[in-house]
């Protein structure tokens, strides 16, 4: 096993065909990408990315479910703070700057 360094709290990981690792970053409402040389960049950052967990990478996009687990009653004194709709987000992979996770094509 090799220590690949720190990256913070994650709940989901996925790889693409170019050996890039996609990581959910719930603390910062983000999806990160780790390149084979070890550097990270931000694929998407948006306040609506609430506890991203399930993640899947394709050739052109990363898909992430937003679980809102931190809003469950067990974390909030018995009060359910989850807010529908429960989202699946899609972000393009080749973006050079962070993108709005909810932007859609028409």
N, CA, C and O atoms as a GROMACS GRO file, in nm:
protein
  424
    1UNK      N    1   0.084  -0.116   0.000
    1UNK     CA    2   0.000   0.000   0.000
    1UNK      C    3   0.090   0.124   0.000
    1UNK      O    4   0.196   0.126   0.063
    2UNK      N    5   0.045   0.227  -0.072
    2UNK     CA    6   0.119   0.353  -0.083
    2UNK      C    7   0.034   0.467  -0.030
    2UNK      O    8  -0.083   0.480  -0.068
    3UNK      N    9   0.091   0.550   0.056
    3UNK     CA   10   0.022   0.669   0.106
    3UNK      C   11   0.021   0.772  -0.006
    3UNK      O   12   0.127   0.816  -0.051
    4UNK      N   13  -0.098   0.812  -0.050
    4UNK     CA   14  -0.112   0.908  -0.159
    4UNK      C   15  -0.133   1.050  -0.108
    4UNK      O   16  -0.152   1.142  -0.189
    5UNK      N   17  -0.131   1.072   0.022
    5UNK     CA   18  -0.142   1.206   0.078
    5UNK      C   19  -0.281   1.238   0.127
    5UNK      O   20  -0.374   1.160   0.110
    6UNK      N   21  -0.295   1.355   0.188
    6UNK     CA   22  -0.421   1.401   0.245
    6UNK      C   23  -0.510   1.465   0.139
    6UNK      O   24  -0.461   1.526   0.044
    7UNK      N   25  -0.640   1.450   0.156
    7UNK     CA   26  -0.733   1.520   0.069
    7UNK      C   27  -0.859   1.561   0.144
    7UNK      O   28  -0.944   1.629   0.086
    8UNK      N   29  -0.875   1.521   0.268
    8UNK     CA   30  -0.992   1.560   0.344
    8UNK      C   31  -1.100   1.453   0.344
    8UNK      O   32  -1.076   1.340   0.303
    9UNK      N   33  -1.219   1.491   0.391
    9UNK     CA   34  -1.332   1.400   0.404
    9UNK      C   35  -1.392   1.365   0.267
    9UNK      O   36  -1.417   1.454   0.186
   10UNK      N   37  -1.413   1.237   0.242
   10UNK     CA   38  -1.476   1.193   0.117
   10UNK      C   39  -1.577   1.084   0.148
   10UNK      O   40  -1.560   1.007   0.242
   11UNK      N   41  -1.682   1.078   0.069
   11UNK     CA   42  -1.782   0.972   0.083
   11UNK      C   43  -1.795   0.892  -0.046
   11UNK      O   44  -1.864   0.790  -0.048
   12UNK      N   45  -1.729   0.934  -0.153
   12UNK     CA   46  -1.736   0.862  -0.279
   12UNK      C   47  -1.610   0.882  -0.361
   12UNK      O   48  -1.549   0.989  -0.359
   13UNK      N   49  -1.572   0.776  -0.434
   13UNK     CA   50  -1.454   0.778  -0.521
   13UNK      C   51  -1.489   0.710  -0.652
   13UNK      O   52  -1.566   0.615  -0.655
   14UNK      N   53  -1.431   0.760  -0.761
   14UNK     CA   54  -1.447   0.696  -0.892
   14UNK      C   55  -1.322   0.724  -0.974
   14UNK      O   56  -1.255   0.826  -0.954
   15UNK      N   57  -1.291   0.634  -1.067
   15UNK     CA   58  -1.177   0.653  -1.158
   15UNK      C   59  -1.230   0.664  -1.301
   15UNK      O   60  -1.337   0.612  -1.333
   16UNK      N   61  -1.154   0.733  -1.386
   16UNK     CA   62  -1.188   0.735  -1.528
   16UNK      C   63  -1.081   0.658  -1.605
   16UNK      O   64  -0.986   0.607  -1.547
   17UNK      N   65  -1.096   0.651  -1.736
   17UNK     CA   66  -1.006   0.573  -1.821
   17UNK      C   67  -0.865   0.634  -1.827
   17UNK      O   68  -0.771   0.565  -1.866
   18UNK      N   69  -0.849   0.760  -1.788
   18UNK     CA   70  -0.718   0.826  -1.786
   18UNK      C   71  -0.652   0.819  -1.649
   18UNK      O   72  -0.557   0.893  -1.621
   19UNK      N   73  -0.700   0.730  -1.562
   19UNK     CA   74  -0.646   0.713  -1.427
   19UNK      C   75  -0.657   0.838  -1.341
   19UNK      O   76  -0.573   0.862  -1.254
   20UNK      N   77  -0.759   0.918  -1.365
   20UNK     CA   78  -0.788   1.032  -1.279
   20UNK      C   79  -0.891   0.986  -1.176
   20UNK      O   80  -0.986   0.916  -1.209
   21UNK      N   81  -0.870   1.028  -1.053
   21UNK     CA   82  -0.957   0.990  -0.943
   21UNK      C   83  -1.051   1.106  -0.912
   21UNK      O   84  -1.007   1.220  -0.898
   22UNK      N   85  -1.181   1.076  -0.902
   22UNK     CA   86  -1.282   1.176  -0.868
   22UNK      C   87  -1.326   1.150  -0.726
   22UNK      O   88  -1.356   1.037  -0.688
   23UNK      N   89  -1.331   1.256  -0.646
   23UNK     CA   90  -1.353   1.245  -0.503
   23UNK      C   91  -1.460   1.344  -0.460
   23UNK      O   92  -1.455   1.462  -0.496
   24UNK      N   93  -1.557   1.296  -0.384
   24UNK     CA   94  -1.656   1.388  -0.328
   24UNK      C   95  -1.591   1.463  -0.212
   24UNK      O   96  -1.511   1.406  -0.138
   25UNK      N   97  -1.626   1.589  -0.196
   25UNK     CA   98  -1.571   1.673  -0.089
   25UNK      C   99  -1.687   1.749  -0.025
   25UNK      O  100  -1.711   1.866  -0.055
   26UNK      N  101  -1.758   1.681   0.064
   26UNK     CA  102  -1.875   1.738   0.127
   26UNK      C  103  -1.847   1.859   0.214
   26UNK      O  104  -1.932   1.946   0.229
   27UNK      N  105  -1.728   1.866   0.271
   27UNK     CA  106  -1.693   1.981   0.355
   27UNK      C  107  -1.690   2.111   0.276
   27UNK      O  108  -1.716   2.218   0.331
   28UNK      N  109  -1.658   2.103   0.148
   28UNK     CA  110  -1.644   2.222   0.064
   28UNK      C  111  -1.745   2.224  -0.051
   28UNK      O  112  -1.728   2.301  -0.146
   29UNK      N  113  -1.849   2.142  -0.043
   29UNK     CA  114  -1.955   2.138  -0.145
   29UNK      C  115  -1.894   2.122  -0.284
   29UNK      O  116  -1.930   2.194  -0.378
   30UNK      N  117  -1.802   2.026  -0.298
   30UNK     CA  118  -1.724   2.014  -0.421
   30UNK      C  119  -1.705   1.870  -0.465
   30UNK      O  120  -1.724   1.775  -0.390
   31UNK      N  121  -1.666   1.860  -0.592
   31UNK     CA  122  -1.616   1.736  -0.650
   31UNK      C  123  -1.474   1.767  -0.695
   31UNK      O  124  -1.451   1.861  -0.771
   32UNK      N  125  -1.379   1.688  -0.647
   32UNK     CA  126  -1.239   1.707  -0.680
   32UNK      C  127  -1.191   1.603  -0.779
   32UNK      O  128  -1.248   1.494  -0.789
   33UNK      N  129  -1.086   1.638  -0.852
   33UNK     CA  130  -1.021   1.543  -0.944
   33UNK      C  131  -0.874   1.536  -0.906
   33UNK      O  132  -0.808   1.639  -0.893
   34UNK      N  133  -0.823   1.415  -0.888
   34UNK     CA  134  -0.681   1.394  -0.860
   34UNK      C  135  -0.618   1.337  -0.986
   34UNK      O  136  -0.659   1.232  -1.034
   35UNK      N  137  -0.520   1.406  -1.038
   35UNK     CA  138  -0.450   1.366  -1.160
   35UNK      C  139  -0.343   1.262  -1.126
   35UNK      O  140  -0.300   1.254  -1.011
   36UNK      N  141  -0.298   1.183  -1.224
   36UNK     CA  142  -0.196   1.082  -1.198
   36UNK      C  143  -0.068   1.136  -1.135
   36UNK      O  144   0.002   1.063  -1.064
   37UNK      N  145  -0.035   1.264  -1.160
   37UNK     CA  146   0.086   1.322  -1.099
   37UNK      C  147   0.064   1.365  -0.954
   37UNK      O  148   0.158   1.410  -0.888
   38UNK      N  149  -0.061   1.351  -0.903
   38UNK     CA  150  -0.090   1.379  -0.763
   38UNK      C  151  -0.155   1.513  -0.735
   38UNK      O  152  -0.199   1.535  -0.622
   39UNK      N  153  -0.164   1.603  -0.832
   39UNK     CA  154  -0.228   1.732  -0.803
   39UNK      C  155  -0.380   1.720  -0.816
   39UNK      O  156  -0.432   1.635  -0.887
   40UNK      N  157  -0.449   1.809  -0.745
   40UNK     CA  158  -0.595   1.812  -0.744
   40UNK      C  159  -0.645   1.938  -0.814
   40UNK      O  160  -0.577   2.041  -0.813
   41UNK      N  161  -0.764   1.928  -0.875
   41UNK     CA  162  -0.836   2.046  -0.918
   41UNK      C  163  -0.983   2.026  -0.884
   41UNK      O  164  -1.025   1.916  -0.845
   42UNK      N  165  -1.061   2.130  -0.901
   42UNK     CA  166  -1.203   2.127  -0.868
   42UNK      C  167  -1.281   2.108  -0.997
   42UNK      O  168  -1.267   2.186  -1.091
   43UNK      N  169  -1.365   2.003  -1.001
   43UNK     CA  170  -1.453   1.979  -1.115
   43UNK      C  171  -1.580   2.061  -1.099
   43UNK      O  172  -1.628   2.122  -1.196
   44UNK      N  173  -1.636   2.063  -0.979
   44UNK     CA  174  -1.759   2.139  -0.952
   44UNK      C  175  -1.759   2.184  -0.807
   44UNK      O  176  -1.715   2.112  -0.718
   45UNK      N  177  -1.811   2.305  -0.786
   45UNK     CA  178  -1.829   2.357  -0.650
   45UNK      C  179  -1.959   2.439  -0.651
   45UNK      O  180  -1.977   2.528  -0.733
   46UNK      N  181  -2.047   2.406  -0.557
   46UNK     CA  182  -2.176   2.473  -0.551
   46UNK      C  183  -2.234   2.447  -0.414
   46UNK      O  184  -2.225   2.335  -0.364
   47UNK      N  185  -2.294   2.546  -0.352
   47UNK     CA  186  -2.353   2.531  -0.218
   47UNK      C  187  -2.462   2.424  -0.216
   47UNK      O  188  -2.494   2.371  -0.110
   48UNK      N  189  -2.520   2.394  -0.332
   48UNK     CA  190  -2.624   2.291  -0.339
   48UNK      C  191  -2.568   2.149  -0.341
   48UNK      O  192  -2.645   2.053  -0.338
   49UNK      N  193  -2.438   2.134  -0.347
   49UNK     CA  194  -2.376   2.001  -0.338
   49UNK      C  195  -2.370   1.967  -0.189
   49UNK      O  196  -2.273   2.000  -0.121
   50UNK      N  197  -2.475   1.901  -0.140
   50UNK     CA  198  -2.488   1.870   0.002
   50UNK      C  199  -2.463   1.721   0.023
   50UNK      O  200  -2.538   1.636  -0.024
   51UNK      N  201  -2.356   1.693   0.094
   51UNK     CA  202  -2.308   1.558   0.123
   51UNK      C  203  -2.310   1.470  -0.002
   51UNK      O  204  -2.389   1.376  -0.011
   52UNK      N  205  -2.223   1.500  -0.099
   52UNK     CA  206  -2.213   1.416  -0.219
   52UNK      C  207  -2.159   1.279  -0.181
   52UNK      O  208  -2.063   1.268  -0.104
   53UNK      N  209  -2.222   1.175  -0.235
   53UNK     CA  210  -2.173   1.042  -0.198
   53UNK      C  211  -2.150   0.953  -0.320
   53UNK      O  212  -2.036   0.940  -0.364
   54UNK      N  213  -2.253   0.892  -0.377
   54UNK     CA  214  -2.232   0.804  -0.491
   54UNK      C  215  -2.178   0.881  -0.609
   54UNK      O  216  -2.228   0.989  -0.641
   55UNK      N  217  -2.074   0.827  -0.676
   55UNK     CA  218  -2.009   0.899  -0.786
   55UNK      C  219  -1.971   0.801  -0.895
   55UNK      O  220  -1.930   0.688  -0.868
   56UNK      N  221  -1.986   0.847  -1.020
   56UNK     CA  222  -1.954   0.764  -1.137
   56UNK      C  223  -1.896   0.853  -1.245
   56UNK      O  224  -1.954   0.957  -1.276
   57UNK      N  225  -1.783   0.815  -1.302
   57UNK     CA  226  -1.719   0.895  -1.407
   57UNK      C  227  -1.730   0.824  -1.541
   57UNK      O  228  -1.708   0.703  -1.551
   58UNK      N  229  -1.766   0.901  -1.645
   58UNK     CA  230  -1.768   0.852  -1.782
   58UNK      C  231  -1.659   0.927  -1.859
   58UNK      O  232  -1.579   0.999  -1.799
   59UNK      N  233  -1.656   0.910  -1.989
   59UNK     CA  234  -1.555   0.978  -2.070
   59UNK      C  235  -1.571   1.130  -2.067
   59UNK      O  236  -1.473   1.202  -2.081
   60UNK      N  237  -1.694   1.179  -2.050
   60UNK     CA  238  -1.714   1.322  -2.058
   60UNK      C  239  -1.774   1.390  -1.938
   60UNK      O  240  -1.773   1.513  -1.930
   61UNK      N  241  -1.827   1.312  -1.842
   61UNK     CA  242  -1.896   1.372  -1.727
   61UNK      C  243  -1.872   1.290  -1.601
   61UNK      O  244  -1.833   1.174  -1.605
   62UNK      N  245  -1.894   1.356  -1.488
   62UNK     CA  246  -1.899   1.286  -1.361
   62UNK      C  247  -2.041   1.305  -1.307
   62UNK      O  248  -2.096   1.415  -1.312
   63UNK      N  249  -2.099   1.197  -1.256
   63UNK     CA  250  -2.234   1.197  -1.200
   63UNK      C  251  -2.222   1.171  -1.052
   63UNK      O  252  -2.147   1.084  -1.009
   64UNK      N  253  -2.297   1.247  -0.971
   64UNK     CA  254  -2.287   1.236  -0.826
   64UNK      C  255  -2.426   1.247  -0.764
   64UNK      O  256  -2.502   1.337  -0.799
   65UNK      N  257  -2.457   1.156  -0.673
   65UNK     CA  258  -2.580   1.168  -0.595
   65UNK      C  259  -2.552   1.256  -0.474
   65UNK      O  260  -2.443   1.251  -0.415
   66UNK      N  261  -2.651   1.335  -0.437
   66UNK     CA  262  -2.637   1.427  -0.324
   66UNK      C  263  -2.726   1.377  -0.211
   66UNK      O  264  -2.848   1.398  -0.213
   67UNK      N  265  -2.666   1.312  -0.112
   67UNK     CA  266  -2.739   1.239  -0.011
   67UNK      C  267  -2.800   1.320   0.101
   67UNK      O  268  -2.896   1.274   0.164
   68UNK      N  269  -2.750   1.438   0.128
   68UNK     CA  270  -2.797   1.520   0.239
   68UNK      C  271  -2.793   1.446   0.374
   68UNK      O  272  -2.874   1.473   0.462
   69UNK      N  273  -2.698   1.355   0.389
   69UNK     CA  274  -2.692   1.273   0.511
   69UNK      C  275  -2.674   1.358   0.635
   69UNK      O  276  -2.725   1.324   0.741
   70UNK      N  277  -2.603   1.469   0.623
   70UNK     CA  278  -2.581   1.556   0.739
   70UNK      C  279  -2.709   1.626   0.784
   70UNK      O  280  -2.710   1.688   0.890
   71UNK      N  281  -2.814   1.616   0.707
   71UNK     CA  282  -2.942   1.679   0.743
   71UNK      C  283  -3.041   1.580   0.804
   71UNK      O  284  -3.155   1.616   0.834
   72UNK      N  285  -2.999   1.454   0.824
   72UNK     CA  286  -3.086   1.353   0.884
   72UNK      C  287  -3.116   1.388   1.030
   72UNK      O  288  -3.036   1.455   1.095
   73UNK      N  289  -3.230   1.343   1.081
   73UNK     CA  290  -3.267   1.372   1.220
   73UNK      C  291  -3.161   1.332   1.323
   73UNK      O  292  -3.142   1.401   1.423
   74UNK      N  293  -3.091   1.221   1.297
   74UNK     CA  294  -2.991   1.175   1.394
   74UNK      C  295  -2.874   1.271   1.410
   74UNK      O  296  -2.802   1.264   1.509
   75UNK      N  297  -2.854   1.361   1.314
   75UNK     CA  298  -2.748   1.462   1.323
   75UNK      C  299  -2.800   1.597   1.370
   75UNK      O  300  -2.721   1.688   1.393
   76UNK      N  301  -2.931   1.611   1.387
   76UNK     CA  302  -2.991   1.742   1.412
   76UNK      C  303  -3.095   1.741   1.523
   76UNK      O  304  -3.202   1.800   1.510
   77UNK      N  305  -3.062   1.672   1.632
   77UNK     CA  306  -3.151   1.671   1.748
   77UNK      C  307  -3.290   1.620   1.718
   77UNK      O  308  -3.387   1.666   1.778
   78UNK      N  309  -3.302   1.524   1.626
   78UNK     CA  310  -3.431   1.465   1.593
   78UNK      C  311  -3.507   1.538   1.483
   78UNK      O  312  -3.614   1.493   1.443
   79UNK      N  313  -3.455   1.649   1.434
   79UNK     CA  314  -3.524   1.726   1.330
   79UNK      C  315  -3.470   1.689   1.192
   79UNK      O  316  -3.349   1.690   1.170
   80UNK      N  317  -3.560   1.656   1.100
   80UNK     CA  318  -3.523   1.620   0.962
   80UNK      C  319  -3.508   1.750   0.882
   80UNK      O  320  -3.606   1.820   0.858
   81UNK      N  321  -3.386   1.780   0.841
   81UNK     CA  322  -3.358   1.904   0.767
   81UNK      C  323  -3.338   1.880   0.617
   81UNK      O  324  -3.304   1.972   0.543
   82UNK      N  325  -3.361   1.756   0.572
   82UNK     CA  326  -3.345   1.728   0.428
   82UNK      C  327  -3.444   1.811   0.348
   82UNK      O  328  -3.556   1.837   0.392
   83UNK      N  329  -3.402   1.851   0.229
   83UNK     CA  330  -3.484   1.934   0.142
   83UNK      C  331  -3.497   1.871   0.004
   83UNK      O  332  -3.399   1.865  -0.070
   84UNK      N  333  -3.618   1.824  -0.032
   84UNK     CA  334  -3.637   1.774  -0.168
   84UNK      C  335  -3.623   1.890  -0.266
   84UNK      O  336  -3.648   2.004  -0.226
   85UNK      N  337  -3.587   1.868  -0.389
   85UNK     CA  338  -3.568   1.736  -0.449
   85UNK      C  339  -3.431   1.678  -0.413
   85UNK      O  340  -3.336   1.751  -0.383
   86UNK      N  341  -3.424   1.547  -0.416
   86UNK     CA  342  -3.299   1.476  -0.393
   86UNK      C  343  -3.232   1.462  -0.528
   86UNK      O  344  -3.288   1.402  -0.620
   87UNK      N  345  -3.113   1.518  -0.540
   87UNK     CA  346  -3.054   1.542  -0.671
   87UNK      C  347  -2.948   1.442  -0.714
   87UNK      O  348  -2.876   1.384  -0.632
   88UNK      N  349  -2.941   1.424  -0.844
   88UNK     CA  350  -2.829   1.361  -0.913
   88UNK      C  351  -2.770   1.471  -0.998
   88UNK      O  352  -2.839   1.527  -1.084
   89UNK      N  353  -2.643   1.504  -0.977
   89UNK     CA  354  -2.582   1.611  -1.055
   89UNK      C  355  -2.488   1.554  -1.159
   89UNK      O  356  -2.435   1.444  -1.143
   90UNK      N  357  -2.470   1.629  -1.266
   90UNK     CA  358  -2.376   1.592  -1.372
   90UNK      C  359  -2.288   1.713  -1.399
   90UNK      O  360  -2.336   1.824  -1.415
   91UNK      N  361  -2.157   1.690  -1.405
   91UNK     CA  362  -2.062   1.797  -1.434
   91UNK      C  363  -1.968   1.749  -1.544
   91UNK      O  364  -1.926   1.634  -1.545
   92UNK      N  365  -1.934   1.840  -1.639
   92UNK     CA  366  -1.839   1.803  -1.744
   92UNK      C  367  -1.700   1.784  -1.685
   92UNK      O  368  -1.662   1.852  -1.590
   93UNK      N  369  -1.624   1.691  -1.744
   93UNK     CA  370  -1.491   1.661  -1.690
   93UNK      C  371  -1.380   1.749  -1.744
   93UNK      O  372  -1.279   1.768  -1.676
   94UNK      N  373  -1.395   1.802  -1.860
   94UNK     CA  374  -1.285   1.878  -1.919
   94UNK      C  375  -1.293   2.026  -1.892
   94UNK      O  376  -1.218   2.103  -1.952
   95UNK      N  377  -1.382   2.068  -1.804
   95UNK     CA  378  -1.391   2.210  -1.769
   95UNK      C  379  -1.260   2.255  -1.705
   95UNK      O  380  -1.198   2.180  -1.630
   96UNK      N  381  -1.219   2.375  -1.735
   96UNK     CA  382  -1.094   2.427  -1.678
   96UNK      C  383  -1.119   2.508  -1.552
   96UNK      O  384  -1.025   2.541  -1.480
   97UNK      N  385  -1.245   2.542  -1.526
   97UNK     CA  386  -1.279   2.619  -1.406
   97UNK      C  387  -1.397   2.550  -1.338
   97UNK      O  388  -1.470   2.477  -1.404
   98UNK      N  389  -1.417   2.572  -1.208
   98UNK     CA  390  -1.534   2.514  -1.142
   98UNK      C  391  -1.662   2.552  -1.214
   98UNK      O  392  -1.677   2.665  -1.262
   99UNK      N  393  -1.755   2.457  -1.219
   99UNK     CA  394  -1.882   2.481  -1.287
   99UNK      C  395  -1.996   2.475  -1.189
   99UNK      O  396  -1.986   2.413  -1.083
  100UNK      N  397  -2.106   2.539  -1.224
  100UNK     CA  398  -2.228   2.533  -1.145
  100UNK      C  399  -2.286   2.394  -1.161
  100UNK      O  400  -2.316   2.352  -1.273
  101UNK      N  401  -2.301   2.321  -1.053
  101UNK     CA  402  -2.344   2.182  -1.057
  101UNK      C  403  -2.485   2.164  -1.110
  101UNK      O  404  -2.520   2.054  -1.151
  102UNK      N  405  -2.565   2.267  -1.109
  102UNK     CA  406  -2.704   2.251  -1.150
  102UNK      C  407  -2.730   2.304  -1.291
  102UNK      O  408  -2.843   2.301  -1.339
  103UNK      N  409  -2.626   2.352  -1.357
  103UNK     CA  410  -2.642   2.404  -1.493
  103UNK      C  411  -2.683   2.289  -1.586
  103UNK      O  412  -2.621   2.183  -1.583
  104UNK      N  413  -2.782   2.310  -1.665
  104UNK     CA  414  -2.828   2.206  -1.757
  104UNK      C  415  -2.831   2.259  -1.898
  104UNK      O  416  -2.845   2.379  -1.920
  105UNK      N  417  -2.817   2.168  -1.994
  105UNK     CA  418  -2.827   2.204  -2.135
  105UNK      C  419  -2.971   2.202  -2.177
  105UNK      O  420  -3.049   2.120  -2.127
  106UNK      N  421  -3.009   2.290  -2.267
  106UNK     CA  422  -3.145   2.290  -2.320
  106UNK      C  423  -3.142   2.257  -2.465
  106UNK      O  424  -3.247   2.252  -2.529
   0.00000   0.00000   0.00000
